Amino acid sequence: MGETTETKKSAEKADENTIFVGKKSTMGYVLAVVTQFNSGAKAVKVKARGKLISKAVDVVEITRGRFLQNAKIKNIEIMTEEVQNEDGSKSKVSSIEITIEK
C-alpha cells in the first residue's frame, strides 16, 4: 500500500521539528530549537550520535535554562545505531533523541 498525502505531510512535519546536532556551535543549535518553537512547533526533537551526545544535552539544557523556562523534557531515547564506515565495515554508535515541548 502507498502512503497517503496526509501521512507524508505528517512525516515531513516531524522532520521539520528535528534538530540534528553536528559540528556547528552549541548556540547555533539552541537558536534552531528556539526558532522551531517560535514558528509554532509544539515539540522539538534534538538528535545526536557518538561524541556529540553531550552537545545535544547542552543544547536542551541551555534552551530550557535561558530561553524557554517553561519547556519540559517529554521523552529521552537512547539507542545504538549501526553505521557503515568509509571502508565498508560497520560500526555501532550510541545515539540519543531528546524531545522537548512547550
C-alpha positions in Angstrom: 0.0 0.0 0.0 1.2 3.5 -0.7 1.4 6.3 1.8 -1.3 8.9 1.7 -0.6 12.5 1.2 -1.6 13.2 4.8 0.9 10.6 6.1 3.7 12.1 4.0 2.8 15.6 5.3 2.9 14.5 8.9 6.2 12.7 8.3 7.6 15.9 6.8 6.3 17.9 9.7 8.0 15.6 12.1 11.3 16.0 10.2 10.9 19.8 10.3 10.8 19.7 14.1 14.0 17.6 14.4 17.4 19.2 15.1 20.4 17.0 14.2 23.4 18.1 16.3 26.7 18.2 14.4 29.8 20.4 14.1 28.2 23.8 14.5 28.4 25.8 17.7 26.1 24.8 20.6 24.4 28.2 20.5 23.6 27.7 16.8 21.5 24.6 17.7 19.9 26.4 20.6 18.8 29.1 18.2 17.4 26.5 15.9 15.4 24.9 18.7 14.0 28.3 19.8 13.2 29.2 16.2 11.2 26.0 15.8 9.2 26.8 18.9 8.7 30.4 17.7 7.4 29.1 14.4 4.6 27.3 16.2 6.1 23.8 16.9 4.6 22.2 20.0 7.5 19.8 20.3 11.1 19.6 19.0 13.4 16.6 18.9 17.2 17.0 19.3 19.2 14.1 18.0 22.9 13.3 18.2 25.3 10.4 17.8 28.6 9.4 19.4 30.7 12.2 20.9 28.1 14.8 20.1 25.6 13.4 22.6 26.9 15.7 25.3 26.4 18.7 23.0 22.8 17.7 22.4 22.2 17.6 26.2 23.9 21.0 26.5 21.6 22.4 23.7 18.5 21.2 25.5 19.6 22.5 28.9 20.7 25.9 27.6 17.4 26.2 25.8 15.4 25.3 28.9 17.6 27.4 31.3 18.0 30.6 29.3 15.3 30.9 26.6 12.3 28.7 27.3 12.0 28.1 31.0 8.5 26.6 30.6 9.8 23.9 28.2 9.7 20.4 29.5 11.6 17.3 28.5 8.9 14.9 27.2 11.0 11.9 26.2 14.6 10.8 26.1 15.5 7.8 23.9 18.9 6.2 23.9 19.8 3.6 21.3 22.6 2.0 19.3 22.7 2.6 15.6 24.8 0.6 13.1 26.6 2.8 10.6 28.7 2.0 7.6 32.3 3.3 7.6 34.0 4.7 4.5 35.9 1.4 4.1 32.6 -0.6 4.0 32.8 -2.0 7.5 30.1 -1.5 10.0 30.3 0.1 13.5 27.8 0.5 16.3 27.4 4.1 17.6 25.4 5.3 20.6 22.7 7.9 19.8 20.2 10.0 21.7 16.9 11.7 20.9 15.6 14.2 23.4 12.0 15.5 22.8 11.2 18.8 24.5 7.8 20.5 24.4 6.3 23.8 25.4 
